[in-house]
Amino acid sequence: MGKIVNKQLERVPDIIARKFRIWVALVEESGMWEMRKCKGFHDEPLKGKRQGQRSVRLKQGLSAIYVEHKTARSS
């Protein structure tokens, strides 16, 4: 994770930061498509001004917003 994300995580409750880090680890391990199948995080596309972005619910009323970038896979 980048410096900005780590700084933002310092300002949220520990439980939220922990859940976000778990989500990141699961995405890295299983891949984004598998995580979208996991209903516990409520991954969903956003609309309006945030079209092209997605959110994952960390707690009721708190979401992480991300943009998925396509990258070349190495064999």
PDB file of N, CA, C, O and CB in Angstrom:
ATOM      1  N   MET A   1       0.846  -1.176   0.000  1.00  0.00           N
ATOM      2  CA  MET A   1       0.000   0.000   0.000  1.00  0.00           C
ATOM      3  C   MET A   1       0.886   1.231   0.000  1.00  0.00           C
ATOM      4  O   MET A   1       2.016   1.207   0.489  1.00  0.00           O
ATOM      5  CB  MET A   1      -0.960   0.002   1.215  1.00  0.00           C
ATOM      6  N   GLY A   2       0.358   2.296  -0.552  1.00  0.00           N
ATOM      7  CA  GLY A   2       1.117   3.524  -0.649  1.00  0.00           C
ATOM      8  C   GLY A   2       1.083   4.359   0.619  1.00  0.00           C
ATOM      9  O   GLY A   2       0.337   4.074   1.556  1.00  0.00           O
ATOM     10  N   LYS A   3       1.909   5.397   0.626  1.00  0.00           N
ATOM     11  CA  LYS A   3       2.011   6.288   1.781  1.00  0.00           C
ATOM     12  C   LYS A   3       0.683   6.962   2.095  1.00  0.00           C
ATOM     13  O   LYS A   3       0.318   7.109   3.261  1.00  0.00           O
ATOM     14  CB  LYS A   3       3.078   7.342   1.538  1.00  0.00           C
ATOM     15  N   ILE A   4      -0.041   7.373   1.054  1.00  0.00           N
ATOM     16  CA  ILE A   4      -1.315   8.073   1.265  1.00  0.00           C
ATOM     17  C   ILE A   4      -2.316   7.154   1.948  1.00  0.00           C
ATOM     18  O   ILE A   4      -2.998   7.559   2.889  1.00  0.00           O
ATOM     19  CB  ILE A   4      -1.888   8.583  -0.075  1.00  0.00           C
ATOM     20  N   VAL A   5      -2.402   5.919   1.475  1.00  0.00           N
ATOM     21  CA  VAL A   5      -3.345   4.956   2.067  1.00  0.00           C
ATOM     22  C   VAL A   5      -2.981   4.693   3.523  1.00  0.00           C
ATOM     23  O   VAL A   5      -3.854   4.684   4.391  1.00  0.00           O
ATOM     24  CB  VAL A   5      -3.351   3.625   1.267  1.00  0.00           C
ATOM     25  N   ASN A   6      -1.703   4.480   3.791  1.00  0.00           N
ATOM     26  CA  ASN A   6      -1.281   4.224   5.174  1.00  0.00           C
ATOM     27  C   ASN A   6      -1.592   5.406   6.078  1.00  0.00           C
ATOM     28  O   ASN A   6      -1.997   5.217   7.225  1.00  0.00           O
ATOM     29  CB  ASN A   6       0.214   3.912   5.228  1.00  0.00           C
ATOM     30  N   LYS A   7      -1.409   6.614   5.580  1.00  0.00           N
ATOM     31  CA  LYS A   7      -1.714   7.806   6.374  1.00  0.00           C
ATOM     32  C   LYS A   7      -3.215   7.900   6.647  1.00  0.00           C
ATOM     33  O   LYS A   7      -3.625   8.255   7.752  1.00  0.00           O
ATOM     34  CB  LYS A   7      -1.221   9.077   5.652  1.00  0.00           C
ATOM     35  N   GLN A   8      -4.035   7.583   5.641  1.00  0.00           N
ATOM     36  CA  GLN A   8      -5.484   7.610   5.823  1.00  0.00           C
ATOM     37  C   GLN A   8      -5.924   6.542   6.820  1.00  0.00           C
ATOM     38  O   GLN A   8      -6.849   6.769   7.600  1.00  0.00           O
ATOM     39  CB  GLN A   8      -6.198   7.408   4.478  1.00  0.00           C
ATOM     40  N   LEU A   9      -5.273   5.387   6.803  1.00  0.00           N
ATOM     41  CA  LEU A   9      -5.628   4.307   7.719  1.00  0.00           C
ATOM     42  C   LEU A   9      -5.309   4.654   9.169  1.00  0.00           C
ATOM     43  O   LEU A   9      -5.911   4.097  10.087  1.00  0.00           O
ATOM     44  CB  LEU A   9      -4.904   3.036   7.326  1.00  0.00           C
ATOM     45  N   GLU A  10      -4.373   5.562   9.382  1.00  0.00           N
ATOM     46  CA  GLU A  10      -4.055   6.002  10.740  1.00  0.00           C
ATOM     47  C   GLU A  10      -5.214   6.775  11.367  1.00  0.00           C
ATOM     48  O   GLU A  10      -5.322   6.855  12.590  1.00  0.00           O
ATOM     49  CB  GLU A  10      -2.796   6.867  10.733  1.00  0.00           C
ATOM     50  N   ARG A  11      -6.084   7.348  10.523  1.00  0.00           N
ATOM     51  CA  ARG A  11      -7.173   8.194  11.021  1.00  0.00           C
ATOM     52  C   ARG A  11      -8.487   7.457  11.233  1.00  0.00           C
ATOM     53  O   ARG A  11      -9.453   8.044  11.721  1.00  0.00           O
ATOM     54  CB  ARG A  11      -7.398   9.321  10.074  1.00  0.00           C
ATOM     55  N   VAL A  12      -8.537   6.187  10.875  1.00  0.00           N
ATOM     56  CA  VAL A  12      -9.779   5.428  11.048  1.00  0.00           C
ATOM     57  C   VAL A  12      -9.626   4.482  12.235  1.00  0.00           C
ATOM     58  O   VAL A  12      -8.505   4.180  12.644  1.00  0.00           O
ATOM     59  CB  VAL A  12     -10.137   4.633   9.753  1.00  0.00           C
ATOM     60  N   PRO A  13     -10.740   4.014  12.792  1.00  0.00           N
ATOM     61  CA  PRO A  13     -10.651   3.051  13.900  1.00  0.00           C
ATOM     62  C   PRO A  13      -9.857   1.804  13.498  1.00  0.00           C
ATOM     63  O   PRO A  13      -9.864   1.399  12.335  1.00  0.00           O
ATOM     64  CB  PRO A  13     -12.061   2.644  14.366  1.00  0.00           C
ATOM     65  N   ASP A  14      -9.181   1.209  14.466  1.00  0.00           N
ATOM     66  CA  ASP A  14      -8.339   0.034  14.198  1.00  0.00           C
ATOM     67  C   ASP A  14      -9.100  -1.093  13.511  1.00  0.00           C
ATOM     68  O   ASP A  14      -8.555  -1.752  12.627  1.00  0.00           O
ATOM     69  CB  ASP A  14      -7.743  -0.480  15.491  1.00  0.00           C
ATOM     70  N   ILE A  15     -10.341  -1.322  13.900  1.00  0.00           N
ATOM     71  CA  ILE A  15     -11.123  -2.415  13.307  1.00  0.00           C
ATOM     72  C   ILE A  15     -11.325  -2.199  11.809  1.00  0.00           C
ATOM     73  O   ILE A  15     -11.311  -3.156  11.035  1.00  0.00           O
ATOM     74  CB  ILE A  15     -12.486  -2.539  14.006  1.00  0.00           C
ATOM     75  N   ILE A  16     -11.512  -0.948  11.401  1.00  0.00           N
ATOM     76  CA  ILE A  16     -11.697  -0.629   9.975  1.00  0.00           C
ATOM     77  C   ILE A  16     -10.382  -0.825   9.230  1.00  0.00           C
ATOM     78  O   ILE A  16     -10.362  -1.421   8.153  1.00  0.00           O
ATOM     79  CB  ILE A  16     -12.211   0.830   9.791  1.00  0.00           C
ATOM     80  N   ALA A  17      -9.291  -0.331   9.793  1.00  0.00           N
ATOM     81  CA  ALA A  17      -7.977  -0.497   9.163  1.00  0.00           C
ATOM     82  C   ALA A  17      -7.634  -1.976   9.016  1.00  0.00           C
ATOM     83  O   ALA A  17      -7.106  -2.399   7.988  1.00  0.00           O
ATOM     84  CB  ALA A  17      -6.887   0.222   9.985  1.00  0.00           C
ATOM     85  N   ARG A  18      -7.938  -2.758  10.053  1.00  0.00           N
ATOM     86  CA  ARG A  18      -7.666  -4.194  10.016  1.00  0.00           C
ATOM     87  C   ARG A  18      -8.485  -4.876   8.923  1.00  0.00           C
ATOM     88  O   ARG A  18      -7.963  -5.697   8.169  1.00  0.00           O
ATOM     89  CB  ARG A  18      -7.967  -4.831  11.380  1.00  0.00           C
ATOM     90  N   LYS A  19      -9.762  -4.535   8.841  1.00  0.00           N
ATOM     91  CA  LYS A  19     -10.626  -5.154   7.834  1.00  0.00           C
ATOM     92  C   LYS A  19     -10.165  -4.774   6.421  1.00  0.00           C
ATOM     93  O   LYS A  19     -10.211  -5.599   5.508  1.00  0.00           O
ATOM     94  CB  LYS A  19     -12.099  -4.729   8.052  1.00  0.00           C
ATOM     95  N   PHE A  20      -9.722  -3.525   6.245  1.00  0.00           N
ATOM     96  CA  PHE A  20      -9.209  -3.097   4.936  1.00  0.00           C
ATOM     97  C   PHE A  20      -7.956  -3.882   4.569  1.00  0.00           C
ATOM     98  O   PHE A  20      -7.816  -4.338   3.434  1.00  0.00           O
ATOM     99  CB  PHE A  20      -8.905  -1.582   4.937  1.00  0.00           C
ATOM    100  N   ARG A  21      -7.051  -4.040   5.519  1.00  0.00           N
ATOM    101  CA  ARG A  21      -5.820  -4.787   5.237  1.00  0.00           C
ATOM    102  C   ARG A  21      -6.116  -6.252   4.926  1.00  0.00           C
ATOM    103  O   ARG A  21      -5.445  -6.860   4.092  1.00  0.00           O
ATOM    104  CB  ARG A  21      -4.855  -4.690   6.423  1.00  0.00           C
ATOM    105  N   ILE A  22      -7.106  -6.813   5.589  1.00  0.00           N
ATOM    106  CA  ILE A  22      -7.522  -8.192   5.285  1.00  0.00           C
ATOM    107  C   ILE A  22      -8.056  -8.266   3.863  1.00  0.00           C
ATOM    108  O   ILE A  22      -7.725  -9.188   3.118  1.00  0.00           O
ATOM    109  CB  ILE A  22      -8.598  -8.684   6.291  1.00  0.00           C
ATOM    110  N   TRP A  23      -8.888  -7.289   3.486  1.00  0.00           N
ATOM    111  CA  TRP A  23      -9.438  -7.259   2.124  1.00  0.00           C
ATOM    112  C   TRP A  23      -8.310  -7.179   1.099  1.00  0.00           C
ATOM    113  O   TRP A  23      -8.332  -7.903   0.103  1.00  0.00           O
ATOM    114  CB  TRP A  23     -10.406  -6.062   1.950  1.00  0.00           C
ATOM    115  N   VAL A  24      -7.327  -6.311   1.329  1.00  0.00           N
ATOM    116  CA  VAL A  24      -6.200  -6.169   0.406  1.00  0.00           C
ATOM    117  C   VAL A  24      -5.445  -7.493   0.287  1.00  0.00           C
ATOM    118  O   VAL A  24      -5.108  -7.917  -0.819  1.00  0.00           O
ATOM    119  CB  VAL A  24      -5.246  -5.046   0.877  1.00  0.00           C
ATOM    120  N   ALA A  25      -5.182  -8.142   1.408  1.00  0.00           N
ATOM    121  CA  ALA A  25      -4.464  -9.415   1.387  1.00  0.00           C
ATOM    122  C   ALA A  25      -5.245 -10.484   0.624  1.00  0.00           C
ATOM    123  O   ALA A  25      -4.663 -11.265  -0.128  1.00  0.00           O
ATOM    124  CB  ALA A  25      -4.187  -9.889   2.813  1.00  0.00           C
ATOM    125  N   LEU A  26      -6.542 -10.517   0.817  1.00  0.00           N
ATOM    126  CA  LEU A  26      -7.370 -11.496   0.106  1.00  0.00           C
ATOM    127  C   LEU A  26      -7.400 -11.224  -1.393  1.00  0.00           C
ATOM    128  O   LEU A  26      -7.393 -12.160  -2.193  1.00  0.00           O
ATOM    129  CB  LEU A  26      -8.794 -11.488   0.662  1.00  0.00           C
ATOM    130  N   VAL A  27      -7.434  -9.951  -1.779  1.00  0.00           N
ATOM    131  CA  VAL A  27      -7.397  -9.607  -3.208  1.00  0.00           C
ATOM    132  C   VAL A  27      -6.068 -10.050  -3.800  1.00  0.00           C
ATOM    133  O   VAL A  27      -6.034 -10.627  -4.887  1.00  0.00           O
ATOM    134  CB  VAL A  27      -7.607  -8.077  -3.424  1.00  0.00           C
ATOM    135  N   GLU A  28      -4.975  -9.784  -3.097  1.00  0.00           N
ATOM    136  CA  GLU A  28      -3.658 -10.186  -3.599  1.00  0.00           C
ATOM    137  C   GLU A  28      -3.536 -11.699  -3.706  1.00  0.00           C
ATOM    138  O   GLU A  28      -2.901 -12.207  -4.630  1.00  0.00           O
ATOM    139  CB  GLU A  28      -2.559  -9.643  -2.693  1.00  0.00           C
ATOM    140  N   GLU A  29      -4.136 -12.416  -2.774  1.00  0.00           N
ATOM    141  CA  GLU A  29      -4.038 -13.873  -2.760  1.00  0.00           C
ATOM    142  C   GLU A  29      -4.989 -14.537  -3.756  1.00  0.00           C
ATOM    143  O   GLU A  29      -4.592 -15.435  -4.498  1.00  0.00           O
ATOM    144  CB  GLU A  29      -4.318 -14.391  -1.368  1.00  0.00           C
ATOM    145  N   SER A  30      -6.243 -14.090  -3.767  1.00  0.00           N
ATOM    146  CA  SER A  30      -7.275 -14.774  -4.552  1.00  0.00           C
ATOM    147  C   SER A  30      -7.595 -14.095  -5.877  1.00  0.00           C
ATOM    148  O   SER A  30      -8.091 -14.741  -6.800  1.00  0.00           O
ATOM    149  CB  SER A  30      -8.527 -14.880  -3.746  1.00  0.00           C
ATOM    150  N   GLY A  31      -7.319 -12.815  -5.978  1.00  0.00           N
ATOM    151  CA  GLY A  31      -7.651 -12.070  -7.184  1.00  0.00           C
ATOM    152  C   GLY A  31      -8.956 -11.309  -7.015  1.00  0.00           C
ATOM    153  O   GLY A  31      -9.801 -11.658  -6.191  1.00  0.00           O
ATOM    154  N   MET A  32      -9.095 -10.271  -7.809  1.00  0.00           N
ATOM    155  CA  MET A  32     -10.253  -9.388  -7.697  1.00  0.00           C
ATOM    156  C   MET A  32     -11.553 -10.104  -8.031  1.00  0.00           C
ATOM    157  O   MET A  32     -12.559  -9.890  -7.355  1.00  0.00           O
ATOM    158  CB  MET A  32     -10.082  -8.189  -8.604  1.00  0.00           C
ATOM    159  N   TRP A  33     -11.557 -10.945  -9.055  1.00  0.00           N
ATOM    160  CA  TRP A  33     -12.808 -11.602  -9.451  1.00  0.00           C
ATOM    161  C   TRP A  33     -13.323 -12.523  -8.361  1.00  0.00           C
ATOM    162  O   TRP A  33     -14.530 -12.594  -8.133  1.00  0.00           O
ATOM    163  CB  TRP A  33     -12.611 -12.391 -10.740  1.00  0.00           C
ATOM    164  N   GLU A  34     -12.434 -13.225  -7.688  1.00  0.00           N
ATOM    165  CA  GLU A  34     -12.865 -14.107  -6.603  1.00  0.00           C
ATOM    166  C   GLU A  34     -13.401 -13.305  -5.423  1.00  0.00           C
ATOM    167  O   GLU A  34     -14.362 -13.718  -4.774  1.00  0.00           O
ATOM    168  CB  GLU A  34     -11.706 -15.000  -6.149  1.00  0.00           C
ATOM    169  N   MET A  35     -12.786 -12.165  -5.144  1.00  0.00           N
ATOM    170  CA  MET A  35     -13.242 -11.345  -4.018  1.00  0.00           C
ATOM    171  C   MET A  35     -14.620 -10.740  -4.295  1.00  0.00           C
ATOM    172  O   MET A  35     -15.407 -10.543  -3.369  1.00  0.00           O
ATOM    173  CB  MET A  35     -12.227 -10.228  -3.728  1.00  0.00           C
ATOM    174  N   ARG A  36     -14.906 -10.453  -5.533  1.00  0.00           N
ATOM    175  CA  ARG A  36     -16.228  -9.900  -5.860  1.00  0.00           C
ATOM    176  C   ARG A  36     -17.337 -10.913  -5.577  1.00  0.00           C
ATOM    177  O   ARG A  36     -18.483 -10.534  -5.334  1.00  0.00           O
ATOM    178  CB  ARG A  36     -16.279  -9.466  -7.337  1.00  0.00           C
ATOM    179  N   LYS A  37     -16.997 -12.182  -5.608  1.00  0.00           N
ATOM    180  CA  LYS A  37     -17.981 -13.232  -5.301  1.00  0.00           C
ATOM    181  C   LYS A  37     -18.258 -13.311  -3.800  1.00  0.00           C
ATOM    182  O   LYS A  37     -19.296 -13.826  -3.386  1.00  0.00           O
ATOM    183  CB  LYS A  37     -17.487 -14.597  -5.813  1.00  0.00           C
ATOM    184  N   CYS A  38     -17.341 -12.806  -2.994  1.00  0.00           N
ATOM    185  CA  CYS A  38     -17.470 -12.842  -1.537  1.00  0.00           C
ATOM    186  C   CYS A  38     -18.479 -11.780  -1.105  1.00  0.00           C
ATOM    187  O   CYS A  38     -18.193 -10.585  -1.186  1.00  0.00           O
ATOM    188  CB  CYS A  38     -16.087 -12.614  -0.843  1.00  0.00           C
ATOM    189  N   LYS A  39     -19.641 -12.203  -0.652  1.00  0.00           N
ATOM    190  CA  LYS A  39     -20.719 -11.265  -0.329  1.00  0.00           C
ATOM    191  C   LYS A  39     -20.452 -10.442   0.925  1.00  0.00           C
ATOM    192  O   LYS A  39     -21.105  -9.419   1.132  1.00  0.00           O
ATOM    193  CB  LYS A  39     -22.007 -12.015  -0.162  1.00  0.00           C
ATOM    194  N   GLY A  40     -19.523 -10.856   1.755  1.00  0.00           N
ATOM    195  CA  GLY A  40     -19.252 -10.165   3.010  1.00  0.00           C
ATOM    196  C   GLY A  40     -18.728  -8.753   2.853  1.00  0.00           C
ATOM    197  O   GLY A  40     -18.880  -7.939   3.763  1.00  0.00           O
ATOM    198  N   PHE A  41     -18.108  -8.440   1.712  1.00  0.00           N
ATOM    199  CA  PHE A  41     -17.544  -7.111   1.513  1.00  0.00           C
ATOM    200  C   PHE A  41     -18.431  -6.206   0.654  1.00  0.00           C
ATOM    201  O   PHE A  41     -18.138  -5.017   0.527  1.00  0.00           O
ATOM    202  CB  PHE A  41     -16.184  -7.231   0.881  1.00  0.00           C
ATOM    203  N   HIS A  42     -19.485  -6.725   0.074  1.00  0.00           N
ATOM    204  CA  HIS A  42     -20.431  -5.933  -0.722  1.00  0.00           C
ATOM    205  C   HIS A  42     -19.710  -5.068  -1.758  1.00  0.00           C
ATOM    206  O   HIS A  42     -19.889  -3.851  -1.786  1.00  0.00           O
ATOM    207  CB  HIS A  42     -21.280  -5.047   0.196  1.00  0.00           C
ATOM    208  N   ASP A  43     -18.907  -5.691  -2.597  1.00  0.00           N
ATOM    209  CA  ASP A  43     -18.196  -4.984  -3.660  1.00  0.00           C
ATOM    210  C   ASP A  43     -19.202  -4.584  -4.722  1.00  0.00           C
ATOM    211  O   ASP A  43     -19.958  -5.426  -5.208  1.00  0.00           O
ATOM    212  CB  ASP A  43     -17.059  -5.862  -4.270  1.00  0.00           C
ATOM    213  N   GLU A  44     -19.222  -3.290  -5.093  1.00  0.00           N
ATOM    214  CA  GLU A  44     -20.207  -2.824  -6.076  1.00  0.00           C
ATOM    215  C   GLU A  44     -19.673  -1.654  -6.883  1.00  0.00           C
ATOM    216  O   GLU A  44     -18.884  -0.854  -6.381  1.00  0.00           O
ATOM    217  CB  GLU A  44     -21.506  -2.422  -5.381  1.00  0.00           C
ATOM    218  N   PRO A  45     -20.109  -1.557  -8.144  1.00  0.00           N
ATOM    219  CA  PRO A  45     -19.703  -0.411  -8.969  1.00  0.00           C
ATOM    220  C   PRO A  45     -20.450   0.843  -8.518  1.00  0.00           C
ATOM    221  O   PRO A  45     -21.582   0.770  -8.039  1.00  0.00           O
ATOM    222  CB  PRO A  45     -19.974  -0.691 -10.476  1.00  0.00           C
ATOM    223  N   LEU A  46     -19.800   1.985  -8.679  1.00  0.00           N
ATOM    224  CA  LEU A  46     -20.425   3.250  -8.303  1.00  0.00           C
ATOM    225  C   LEU A  46     -21.013   3.923  -9.535  1.00  0.00           C
ATOM    226  O   LEU A  46     -20.667   3.586 -10.668  1.00  0.00           O
ATOM    227  CB  LEU A  46     -19.406   4.182  -7.611  1.00  0.00           C
ATOM    228  N   LYS A  47     -21.897   4.868  -9.300  1.00  0.00           N
ATOM    229  CA  LYS A  47     -22.603   5.555 -10.388  1.00  0.00           C
ATOM    230  C   LYS A  47     -22.352   7.049 -10.308  1.00  0.00           C
ATOM    231  O   LYS A  47     -21.747   7.544  -9.357  1.00  0.00           O
ATOM    232  CB  LYS A  47     -24.118   5.265 -10.333  1.00  0.00           C
ATOM    233  N   GLY A  48     -22.826   7.757 -11.324  1.00  0.00           N
ATOM    234  CA  GLY A  48     -22.738   9.215 -11.332  1.00  0.00           C
ATOM    235  C   GLY A  48     -21.310   9.709 -11.496  1.00  0.00           C
ATOM    236  O   GLY A  48     -20.577   9.231 -12.362  1.00  0.00           O
ATOM    237  N   LYS A  49     -20.916  10.667 -10.663  1.00  0.00           N
ATOM    238  CA  LYS A  49     -19.574  11.250 -10.749  1.00  0.00           C
ATOM    239  C   LYS A  49     -18.483  10.233 -10.470  1.00  0.00           C
ATOM    240  O   LYS A  49     -17.339  10.416 -10.884  1.00  0.00           O
ATOM    241  CB  LYS A  49     -19.446  12.403  -9.782  1.00  0.00           C
ATOM    242  N   ARG A  50     -18.824   9.186  -9.786  1.00  0.00           N
ATOM    243  CA  ARG A  50     -17.839   8.152  -9.435  1.00  0.00           C
ATOM    244  C   ARG A  50     -17.908   6.940 -10.369  1.00  0.00           C
ATOM    245  O   ARG A  50     -17.404   5.869 -10.029  1.00  0.00           O
ATOM    246  CB  ARG A  50     -18.054   7.699  -7.993  1.00  0.00           C
ATOM    247  N   GLN A  51     -18.520   7.099 -11.530  1.00  0.00           N
ATOM    248  CA  GLN A  51     -18.592   5.995 -12.484  1.00  0.00           C
ATOM    249  C   GLN A  51     -17.178   5.570 -12.860  1.00  0.00           C
ATOM    250  O   GLN A  51     -16.316   6.419 -13.089  1.00  0.00           O
ATOM    251  CB  GLN A  51     -19.404   6.399 -13.751  1.00  0.00           C
ATOM    252  N   GLY A  52     -16.937   4.280 -12.925  1.00  0.00           N
ATOM    253  CA  GLY A  52     -15.615   3.739 -13.198  1.00  0.00           C
ATOM    254  C   GLY A  52     -14.877   3.351 -11.920  1.00  0.00           C
ATOM    255  O   GLY A  52     -13.827   2.711 -11.965  1.00  0.00           O
ATOM    256  N   GLN A  53     -15.438   3.745 -10.788  1.00  0.00           N
ATOM    257  CA  GLN A  53     -14.874   3.377  -9.496  1.00  0.00           C
ATOM    258  C   GLN A  53     -15.759   2.315  -8.863  1.00  0.00           C
ATOM    259  O   GLN A  53     -16.914   2.138  -9.250  1.00  0.00           O
ATOM    260  CB  GLN A  53     -14.739   4.617  -8.565  1.00  0.00           C
ATOM    261  N   ARG A  54     -15.198   1.610  -7.882  1.00  0.00           N
ATOM    262  CA  ARG A  54     -15.942   0.586  -7.166  1.00  0.00           C
ATOM    263  C   ARG A  54     -15.787   0.845  -5.681  1.00  0.00           C
ATOM    264  O   ARG A  54     -14.848   1.517  -5.257  1.00  0.00           O
ATOM    265  CB  ARG A  54     -15.455  -0.843  -7.543  1.00  0.00           C
ATOM    266  N   SER A  55     -16.705   0.313  -4.891  1.00  0.00           N
ATOM    267  CA  SER A  55     -16.585   0.435  -3.440  1.00  0.00           C
ATOM    268  C   SER A  55     -16.705  -0.934  -2.806  1.00  0.00           C
ATOM    269  O   SER A  55     -17.356  -1.838  -3.329  1.00  0.00           O
ATOM    270  CB  SER A  55     -17.655   1.391  -2.871  1.00  0.00           C
ATOM    271  N   VAL A  56     -16.059  -1.055  -1.671  1.00  0.00           N
ATOM    272  CA  VAL A  56     -16.151  -2.266  -0.863  1.00  0.00           C
ATOM    273  C   VAL A  56     -16.508  -1.797   0.541  1.00  0.00           C
ATOM    274  O   VAL A  56     -15.844  -0.928   1.105  1.00  0.00           O
ATOM    275  CB  VAL A  56     -14.799  -3.116  -0.886  1.00  0.00           C
ATOM    276  N   ARG A  57     -17.554  -2.375   1.091  1.00  0.00           N
ATOM    277  CA  ARG A  57     -18.058  -1.941   2.392  1.00  0.00           C
ATOM    278  C   ARG A  57     -17.230  -2.561   3.508  1.00  0.00           C
ATOM    279  O   ARG A  57     -17.106  -3.782   3.602  1.00  0.00           O
ATOM    280  CB  ARG A  57     -19.544  -2.314   2.555  1.00  0.00           C
ATOM    281  N   LEU A  58     -16.669  -1.707   4.349  1.00  0.00           N
ATOM    282  CA  LEU A  58     -15.855  -2.172   5.473  1.00  0.00           C
ATOM    283  C   LEU A  58     -16.678  -2.265   6.740  1.00  0.00           C
ATOM    284  O   LEU A  58     -16.423  -3.116   7.592  1.00  0.00           O
ATOM    285  CB  LEU A  58     -14.665  -1.246   5.693  1.00  0.00           C
ATOM    286  N   LYS A  59     -17.652  -1.404   6.865  1.00  0.00           N
ATOM    287  CA  LYS A  59     -18.561  -1.382   7.998  1.00  0.00           C
ATOM    288  C   LYS A  59     -19.756  -0.558   7.521  1.00  0.00           C
ATOM    289  O   LYS A  59     -19.629   0.222   6.578  1.00  0.00           O
ATOM    290  CB  LYS A  59     -17.881  -0.775   9.320  1.00  0.00           C
ATOM    291  N   GLN A  60     -20.894  -0.720   8.152  1.00  0.00           N
ATOM    292  CA  GLN A  60     -22.056   0.043   7.737  1.00  0.00           C
ATOM    293  C   GLN A  60     -21.715   1.535   7.788  1.00  0.00           C
ATOM    294  O   GLN A  60     -21.362   2.065   8.841  1.00  0.00           O
ATOM    295  CB  GLN A  60     -23.284  -0.282   8.635  1.00  0.00           C
ATOM    296  N   GLY A  61     -21.824   2.191   6.655  1.00  0.00           N
ATOM    297  CA  GLY A  61     -21.538   3.620   6.579  1.00  0.00           C
ATOM    298  C   GLY A  61     -20.098   3.949   6.223  1.00  0.00           C
ATOM    299  O   GLY A  61     -19.782   5.117   5.995  1.00  0.00           O
ATOM    300  N   LEU A  62     -19.210   2.951   6.166  1.00  0.00           N
ATOM    301  CA  LEU A  62     -17.809   3.183   5.813  1.00  0.00           C
ATOM    302  C   LEU A  62     -17.404   2.255   4.678  1.00  0.00           C
ATOM    303  O   LEU A  62     -17.503   1.033   4.791  1.00  0.00           O
ATOM    304  CB  LEU A  62     -16.887   2.975   7.038  1.00  0.00           C
ATOM    305  N   SER A  63     -16.948   2.853   3.587  1.00  0.00           N
ATOM    306  CA  SER A  63     -16.539   2.078   2.420  1.00  0.00           C
ATOM    307  C   SER A  63     -15.174   2.525   1.955  1.00  0.00           C
ATOM    308  O   SER A  63     -14.773   3.669   2.174  1.00  0.00           O
ATOM    309  CB  SER A  63     -17.558   2.213   1.285  1.00  0.00           C
ATOM    310  N   ALA A  64     -14.463   1.620   1.313  1.00  0.00           N
ATOM    311  CA  ALA A  64     -13.216   1.953   0.632  1.00  0.00           C
ATOM    312  C   ALA A  64     -13.558   2.046  -0.851  1.00  0.00           C
ATOM    313  O   ALA A  64     -14.236   1.172  -1.390  1.00  0.00           O
ATOM    314  CB  ALA A  64     -12.072   0.878   0.912  1.00  0.00           C
ATOM    315  N   ILE A  65     -13.099   3.082  -1.496  1.00  0.00           N
ATOM    316  CA  ILE A  65     -13.354   3.283  -2.925  1.00  0.00           C
ATOM    317  C   ILE A  65     -12.057   3.010  -3.668  1.00  0.00           C
ATOM    318  O   ILE A  65     -10.990   3.480  -3.271  1.00  0.00           O
ATOM    319  CB  ILE A  65     -13.885   4.736  -3.224  1.00  0.00           C
ATOM    320  N   TYR A  66     -12.157   2.243  -4.751  1.00  0.00           N
ATOM    321  CA  TYR A  66     -10.957   1.913  -5.514  1.00  0.00           C
ATOM    322  C   TYR A  66     -11.262   1.919  -7.000  1.00  0.00           C
ATOM    323  O   TYR A  66     -12.417   1.872  -7.424  1.00  0.00           O
ATOM    324  CB  TYR A  66     -10.400   0.547  -5.090  1.00  0.00           C
ATOM    325  N   VAL A  67     -10.188   1.980  -7.778  1.00  0.00           N
ATOM    326  CA  VAL A  67     -10.270   1.891  -9.239  1.00  0.00           C
ATOM    327  C   VAL A  67      -9.424   0.693  -9.645  1.00  0.00           C
ATOM    328  O   VAL A  67      -8.281   0.546  -9.213  1.00  0.00           O
ATOM    329  CB  VAL A  67      -9.776   3.228  -9.951  1.00  0.00           C
ATOM    330  N   GLU A  68      -9.990  -0.136 -10.461  1.00  0.00           N
ATOM    331  CA  GLU A  68      -9.271  -1.318 -10.927  1.00  0.00           C
ATOM    332  C   GLU A  68      -8.540  -0.958 -12.220  1.00  0.00           C
ATOM    333  O   GLU A  68      -9.145  -0.472 -13.176  1.00  0.00           O
ATOM    334  CB  GLU A  68     -10.246  -2.526 -11.147  1.00  0.00           C
ATOM    335  N   HIS A  69      -7.236  -1.204 -12.233  1.00  0.00           N
ATOM    336  CA  HIS A  69      -6.430  -0.956 -13.413  1.00  0.00           C
ATOM    337  C   HIS A  69      -6.060  -2.276 -14.056  1.00  0.00           C
ATOM    338  O   HIS A  69      -5.693  -3.227 -13.366  1.00  0.00           O
ATOM    339  CB  HIS A  69      -5.171  -0.149 -13.063  1.00  0.00           C
ATOM    340  N   LYS A  70      -6.153  -2.337 -15.350  1.00  0.00           N
ATOM    341  CA  LYS A  70      -5.767  -3.560 -16.044  1.00  0.00           C
ATOM    342  C   LYS A  70      -4.250  -3.546 -16.213  1.00  0.00           C
ATOM    343  O   LYS A  70      -3.674  -2.560 -16.674  1.00  0.00           O
ATOM    344  CB  LYS A  70      -6.494  -3.687 -17.430  1.00  0.00           C
ATOM    345  N   THR A  71      -3.617  -4.643 -15.838  1.00  0.00           N
ATOM    346  CA  THR A  71      -2.168  -4.775 -15.988  1.00  0.00           C
ATOM    347  C   THR A  71      -1.857  -6.048 -16.735  1.00  0.00           C
ATOM    348  O   THR A  71      -2.636  -7.001 -16.723  1.00  0.00           O
ATOM    349  CB  THR A  71      -1.461  -4.765 -14.618  1.00  0.00           C
ATOM    350  N   ALA A  72      -0.716  -6.055 -17.381  1.00  0.00           N
ATOM    351  CA  ALA A  72      -0.294  -7.257 -18.107  1.00  0.00           C
ATOM    352  C   ALA A  72       0.169  -8.283 -17.092  1.00  0.00           C
ATOM    353  O   ALA A  72       0.887  -7.962 -16.146  1.00  0.00           O
ATOM    354  CB  ALA A  72       0.840  -6.939 -19.139  1.00  0.00           C
ATOM    355  N   ARG A  73      -0.251  -9.516 -17.301  1.00  0.00           N
ATOM    356  CA  ARG A  73       0.177 -10.601 -16.402  1.00  0.00           C
ATOM    357  C   ARG A  73       1.466 -11.194 -16.946  1.00  0.00           C
ATOM    358  O   ARG A  73       1.625 -11.385 -18.151  1.00  0.00           O
ATOM    359  CB  ARG A  73      -0.932 -11.706 -16.263  1.00  0.00           C
ATOM    360  N   SER A  74       2.382 -11.482 -16.026  1.00  0.00           N
ATOM    361  CA  SER A  74       3.614 -12.148 -16.439  1.00  0.00           C
ATOM    362  C   SER A  74       3.442 -13.644 -16.284  1.00  0.00           C
ATOM    363  O   SER A  74       2.814 -14.102 -15.329  1.00  0.00           O
ATOM    364  CB  SER A  74       4.827 -11.648 -15.616  1.00  0.00           C
ATOM    365  N   SER A  75       3.998 -14.419 -17.221  1.00  0.00           N
ATOM    366  CA  SER A  75       3.850 -15.882 -17.173  1.00  0.00           C
ATOM    367  C   SER A  75       4.925 -16.517 -16.357  1.00  0.00           C
ATOM    368  O   SER A  75       4.950 -17.739 -16.213  1.00  0.00           O
ATOM    369  CB  SER A  75       3.863 -16.471 -18.559  1.00  0.00           C
TER     370      SER A  75
END
